[in-house]
Amino acid sequence: MTKAQVTAHLKKFDKPQRDALQAVRVAIAEILPEADEVIKYGIPTFAINGKGVIGFDGWKNHNSIFPYSGSMGLILKDELAKYEQTKGSIHFDKEKPFPKTLLKKIIKERLKQMAER
């Protein structure tokens, strides 16, 4: 799976939603320049050494960040309080990018978890 496949995947969304997802993609790429862009579990993902660090995708009513960690909601409880969450995802507005500062915190925590394994 390649960067081109991620680009093709994002083209299926309407422009406002695609723009929000693309902004998240660019922000993650800036934070994780060493990561590879892949499709993992059917979603665009940034991976290091084949391990998913963070994924993102769009849905009918929202966009989601997938930190590949079920504990992120507990670790960043206060920061994520205003976001709807599932065990593996954080939902955000489908036409607005996810805040870059919060994205950095999630990625930093995820990298810490990966280093501890």
N, C-alpha and C positions, 0 to 999 in steps of 0.2 A: 504494500500500500504506500502511496506516495502523496506528496504535497498536491499534485495535480488531482488526485482522487478526492482530497479534502475540498479543493476548489470546486470540483464538479458536484460534490455533495451539497455544498452551500448554495449552489445555483438553483436548487429546487424551492428556495424560500422567496417570498415576496421581497421587494427591495428594502423596505424599512426593517424587516426582521433580518434579512441577509446582512444589511449594514451593521446592525447591532452585533451580530455574530462575528462578522469580519473584524470589528473593532476589538472584540475579545480575543480573537485569533492573533491580531497584531500585537496586542498587549502581552499575551502569553509568550509570543515569539521574542519580544524584547526582554522579558524577564528570564526566559530559558533559551538563550541563543544556541546552546549546545544540543537541544532536544530535536528529535526527528518528528515530523508531522506524519501521522499514520491514521488509519481507520482501525479502531479497536472496539470490539463488541458493537460494531455498527455505527460508532460515533467518532467524529474527529477528536484525535487525542495527541497530546505531546508526550513522547516517550523518551526515556534515557536508558540505553542498553536494553531495549526491548520492553522495559517496564513502564506502564502508564503512570505519568505524574498527574496529569489533569486532562479531562476531556470536556467538551462542550457540544451542545446541539440545540436545535429548535424543535418546538412542538406546536400544536394548534393554538394554545392559549398562553404559552410562556416559552422562555429559553431556559436552559439549565447548564450548570457547571457540575462536572463529575470529578470530585477530588480523589477517587479511587481509595477512599478511606471512610469507613462508617463512623469514625470518631470525630470528624471535623466539626460537626454540630455541637459537640460537647466542649471541644478545645477552644473554639472561637464563638462560644455561646452568645456573648453580648453583641459582638460584631454582626452575627448572623440572625439575631433575634427578629428582625423585620422581614426576613425572607422565609417563604414557605420551603420546607425541606422534607426529603424522604431520607431513608437510611443512607442512600448513596448519591443524592443529588441536592443541589441548591437551585431553586427556581428564581428567575428574575424576569423583569418586563421584556416582552418580546420585541419591543422597538427601542429599547435603551440599553447601551452597553453596561456590563457589570463593572462596578467601580474598580479601577486599576489598583488602588491602595489595598483594597480588601483581597483582590486577586493575588497580590504579592504576598500577603500574610498567609493565605491558603497554600500557595506554592511553597513558601518557606517552611511551613509546618509539614507539608507532604514530603519535602526533601529530607527533612529531619527524621521523619518516620522511616523513610526508605533507607537512610544511613544506619539506623538502629537495627535494621533487620539483617 
